[in-house]
Amino acid sequence: MSQYEHLAVRDEGRVTTVSLARPETHNALNHALIGELTRIFDDLAGSEGVRVVVLAGEGPSFCAGADIEYMRDTADLSYEQNLKDARRLAAMFRAVDECPKPVVAKVRGAAMGGGAGLVAAADVAVAEEGARFAFSEVRLGIAPATIAPYVLRKIGRSHARSLFLTGERFGAARAREIGLVHESVPAGGLDAAVGEKVGHLTQGGPHAQAAVKALLRQLESVEPMDAPGLMSRLISELRSGEEGQEGLAAFLEKREPRWRDA
């Protein structure tokens, strides 16, 4: 993969850790970082050697939202220019969400605005107990429009309405309570907790995991009458496919399937 200016990319076996690397700004999003995140997740989507992606932030924070200079620049843009910029931002979140590899968000410190949106777009999220979250866009006179689909899917309409409208900050305990993160751990326990999640993810079949992610997205928009056919076709394809056949054979022969790490 190409080198990145604002990302630190580390490969450890079949796990790739992508860290936002602007710690001096608490990893705030700017034009360059948005573009690089989109590109790295597009690259990872087609990388056969990668099983799991961990999304993290260097320094004390995960991602503090939009960079001040970036926000200042958007204030001077025309409607058409703002529309183009918003589409670039939407493409970044879509690249994270639609990555066929499982994505684990590793959250410490601030995860505000777009940072909280990245947490919502990930498949699994683990946060330190001291992490802080907010959808604070309304306090700037704007709306969390780009991240809304991912947040709504994670926490539901009731919590989204409350948190989007108040812009209030909340901690890891509430983030777990409402479903934005799946686990909160004491300070010092984040690496081990994320490692455990990664270990679980590498047990699954990679093709099956990609199919599950695609299925869940399809079920969000499919007509109820079409859902049974969609699900029946998928399970039939997986059962008769190479990975499904290997998984069943491994189970019956009491051995590990070929896709698992040694």
C-alpha positions as CSV (number, residue, x, y, z in Angstrom):
1,M,0.0,0.0,0.0
2,S,1.0,3.6,-0.6
3,Q,2.6,5.8,2.1
4,Y,0.3,8.2,3.9
5,E,1.0,11.6,5.4
6,H,-1.7,11.6,8.1
7,L,-2.1,7.9,8.8
8,A,0.1,5.3,10.5
9,V,-0.5,1.9,9.0
10,R,0.9,-1.2,10.7
11,D,0.5,-4.8,9.4
12,E,0.7,-7.6,12.0
13,G,0.0,-10.9,10.2
14,R,-3.5,-10.7,8.9
15,V,-4.5,-7.7,11.0
16,T,-3.9,-4.1,9.8
17,T,-4.1,-1.2,12.2
18,V,-4.9,2.2,10.7
19,S,-4.1,5.0,13.1
20,L,-5.1,8.6,12.5
21,A,-1.8,10.4,12.9
22,R,-2.5,14.0,13.7
23,P,-2.1,13.8,17.5
24,E,-1.3,17.5,17.8
25,T,-4.9,18.2,16.7
26,H,-6.4,15.2,18.5
27,N,-6.6,13.6,15.1
28,A,-9.2,16.1,13.8
29,L,-10.4,15.6,10.3
30,N,-9.2,17.8,7.5
31,H,-9.2,17.6,3.7
32,A,-6.1,15.5,3.5
33,L,-7.0,13.0,6.3
34,I,-10.5,12.5,4.8
35,G,-8.9,11.6,1.4
36,E,-6.3,9.3,3.0
37,L,-8.9,7.4,5.1
38,T,-11.0,6.9,2.0
39,R,-8.0,5.6,0.0
40,I,-6.7,3.3,2.7
41,F,-10.1,1.6,3.2
42,D,-10.5,1.3,-0.6
43,D,-7.1,-0.4,-0.7
44,L,-7.8,-2.7,2.3
45,A,-11.1,-3.8,0.7
46,G,-9.2,-5.5,-2.1
47,S,-6.3,-6.9,0.0
48,E,-6.7,-10.6,0.2
49,G,-4.1,-10.9,3.0
50,V,-6.0,-8.7,5.4
51,R,-8.5,-10.3,7.7
52,V,-9.3,-7.6,10.2
53,V,-8.8,-3.8,10.3
54,V,-8.3,-1.9,13.6
55,L,-9.1,1.8,13.4
56,A,-7.4,3.9,16.1
57,G,-5.9,7.3,16.8
58,E,-2.4,8.2,17.8
59,G,-1.9,10.2,21.0
60,P,-4.5,10.9,23.6
61,S,-7.6,10.9,21.4
62,F,-9.4,8.8,18.7
63,C,-10.7,11.7,16.6
64,A,-11.9,15.1,17.9
65,G,-14.1,15.8,14.8
66,A,-13.5,18.4,12.2
67,D,-10.3,20.4,12.2
68,I,-10.7,24.2,13.0
69,E,-8.9,25.2,9.8
70,Y,-11.1,22.8,7.8
71,M,-14.2,24.3,9.3
72,R,-13.0,27.8,8.6
73,D,-12.4,26.8,4.9
74,T,-15.8,25.3,4.5
75,A,-17.4,28.6,5.8
76,D,-16.0,30.3,2.7
77,L,-17.3,27.8,0.2
78,S,-20.3,28.2,-2.1
79,Y,-23.2,25.9,-1.9
80,E,-21.9,23.9,-4.9
81,Q,-18.4,23.7,-3.3
82,N,-19.9,22.6,0.0
83,L,-21.9,19.9,-1.8
84,K,-18.7,18.5,-3.4
85,D,-16.9,18.6,0.0
86,A,-19.8,16.9,1.7
87,R,-19.8,14.1,-0.9
88,R,-16.1,13.6,-0.2
89,L,-16.8,13.2,3.5
90,A,-19.7,10.8,2.8
91,A,-17.4,8.7,0.6
92,M,-15.0,8.3,3.6
93,F,-17.7,7.0,5.9
94,R,-19.0,4.7,3.2
95,A,-15.5,3.3,2.6
96,V,-15.3,2.4,6.3
97,D,-18.8,1.0,6.5
98,E,-18.6,-1.0,3.3
99,C,-15.2,-2.4,3.8
100,P,-15.7,-6.2,3.4
101,K,-13.2,-6.8,6.3
102,P,-14.4,-6.5,9.9
103,V,-13.5,-3.1,11.2
104,V,-12.8,-2.6,15.0
105,A,-12.8,0.9,16.4
106,K,-10.2,1.3,19.2
107,V,-11.4,4.4,21.1
108,R,-9.6,6.5,23.7
109,G,-10.0,10.1,24.6
110,A,-12.2,12.3,22.4
111,A,-14.5,10.9,19.7
112,M,-16.5,13.9,18.7
113,G,-18.7,14.7,15.7
114,G,-17.1,12.9,12.7
115,G,-15.0,10.9,15.2
116,A,-18.1,9.5,16.7
117,G,-19.3,8.8,13.2
118,L,-16.3,6.7,12.5
119,V,-17.1,4.7,15.6
120,A,-20.6,4.2,14.4
121,A,-19.4,3.1,10.9
122,A,-17.2,0.4,12.5
123,D,-18.5,-3.1,13.0
124,V,-17.1,-3.5,16.5
125,A,-16.2,-0.7,18.9
126,V,-14.2,-0.9,22.2
127,A,-13.6,2.3,24.3
128,E,-11.6,3.1,27.4
129,E,-13.8,4.3,30.3
130,G,-12.4,7.8,30.0
131,A,-13.5,8.2,26.4
132,R,-15.8,11.2,25.6
133,F,-18.3,11.3,22.8
134,A,-20.6,14.0,21.4
135,F,-22.6,14.8,18.3
136,S,-22.1,18.5,18.8
137,E,-22.8,19.9,15.3
138,V,-26.0,21.7,16.3
139,R,-23.9,23.9,18.7
140,L,-22.1,25.1,15.6
141,G,-25.3,25.8,13.7
142,I,-25.0,22.7,11.5
143,A,-26.2,19.1,11.6
144,P,-24.6,15.6,11.8
145,A,-26.1,14.8,8.4
146,T,-23.2,12.8,6.9
147,I,-22.9,10.5,9.9
148,A,-26.6,10.2,10.7
149,P,-27.3,7.0,8.8
150,Y,-24.5,5.1,10.6
151,V,-25.3,6.6,14.0
152,L,-29.1,6.0,13.6
153,R,-28.4,2.3,12.7
154,K,-26.3,1.9,15.8
155,I,-28.2,3.7,18.5
156,G,-31.8,4.0,17.2
157,R,-34.0,7.0,16.7
158,S,-34.7,7.9,20.3
159,H,-31.1,8.3,21.4
160,A,-30.1,9.9,18.1
161,R,-32.8,12.6,18.4
162,S,-31.8,13.4,22.0
163,L,-28.0,13.5,21.4
164,F,-28.2,15.2,18.0
165,L,-30.5,17.9,19.3
166,T,-28.7,18.6,22.6
167,G,-25.1,18.2,21.4
168,E,-24.3,17.0,24.9
169,R,-21.1,15.1,25.8
170,F,-21.4,11.6,27.2
171,G,-19.0,9.0,28.4
172,A,-18.1,5.4,27.5
173,A,-20.6,3.9,29.9
174,R,-23.5,5.7,28.1
175,A,-22.0,5.0,24.7
176,R,-22.1,1.3,25.6
177,E,-25.6,1.5,27.1
178,I,-27.0,3.0,23.8
179,G,-25.0,0.7,21.5
180,L,-22.5,3.1,20.1
181,V,-19.7,1.0,21.5
182,H,-19.9,-2.7,22.4
183,E,-17.5,-2.7,25.3
184,S,-15.9,-0.2,27.7
185,V,-12.7,-1.1,29.6
186,P,-10.6,0.5,32.3
187,A,-7.6,2.5,31.3
188,G,-4.8,0.2,30.4
189,G,-7.1,-2.5,29.2
190,L,-7.8,-1.3,25.7
191,D,-5.1,-3.2,23.9
192,A,-6.1,-6.5,25.4
193,A,-9.8,-6.0,24.8
194,V,-9.3,-5.1,21.2
195,G,-6.9,-8.0,20.8
196,E,-9.6,-10.3,22.2
197,K,-12.2,-9.0,19.6
198,V,-9.6,-9.4,16.8
199,G,-9.0,-13.0,18.0
200,H,-12.7,-13.8,17.7
201,L,-13.0,-12.2,14.3
202,T,-10.1,-14.2,12.9
203,Q,-12.0,-17.4,13.8
204,G,-14.7,-16.7,11.2
205,G,-14.6,-17.3,7.5
206,P,-13.6,-14.2,5.6
207,H,-16.0,-14.7,2.7
208,A,-18.8,-15.4,5.2
209,Q,-18.0,-12.2,7.2
210,A,-18.0,-10.1,4.0
211,A,-21.3,-11.7,3.0
212,V,-22.8,-10.9,6.4
213,K,-21.8,-7.3,6.2
214,A,-23.4,-7.0,2.7
215,L,-26.5,-8.8,3.8
216,L,-27.1,-6.5,6.8
217,R,-26.8,-3.4,4.5
218,Q,-29.2,-4.9,2.0
219,L,-31.8,-5.8,4.7
220,E,-31.9,-2.1,5.6
221,S,-33.6,-1.2,2.3
222,V,-35.1,-4.4,1.0
223,E,-38.8,-4.9,0.8
224,P,-40.1,-7.3,3.5
225,M,-41.5,-9.7,0.9
226,D,-38.1,-9.9,-0.8
227,A,-36.1,-10.6,2.4
228,P,-36.8,-14.4,2.5
229,G,-35.5,-14.9,-1.0
230,L,-32.4,-12.8,-0.4
231,M,-31.6,-14.8,2.7
232,S,-32.3,-18.1,1.1
233,R,-30.0,-17.4,-1.8
234,L,-27.2,-16.3,0.5
235,I,-27.3,-19.3,2.7
236,S,-27.4,-21.6,-0.3
237,E,-24.5,-19.9,-1.9
238,L,-22.4,-20.0,1.3
239,R,-23.2,-23.7,2.1
240,S,-22.3,-24.8,-1.4
241,G,-19.3,-22.5,-1.7
242,E,-15.6,-23.5,-1.1
243,E,-15.4,-21.7,2.3
244,G,-18.7,-23.2,3.6
245,Q,-17.7,-26.7,2.4
246,E,-14.3,-26.3,4.2
247,G,-16.0,-25.1,7.4
248,L,-18.4,-28.1,7.5
249,A,-15.6,-30.5,6.7
250,A,-13.4,-29.1,9.4
251,F,-16.2,-29.3,11.9
252,L,-17.0,-33.0,11.1
253,E,-13.3,-33.9,11.0
254,K,-12.6,-32.1,14.3
255,R,-9.9,-29.9,12.9
256,E,-9.3,-26.2,12.3
257,P,-10.6,-24.7,9.0
258,R,-7.8,-23.5,6.7
259,W,-8.7,-19.8,7.1
260,R,-7.9,-19.7,10.8
261,D,-4.5,-18.3,12.0
262,A,-2.1,-20.9,13.4
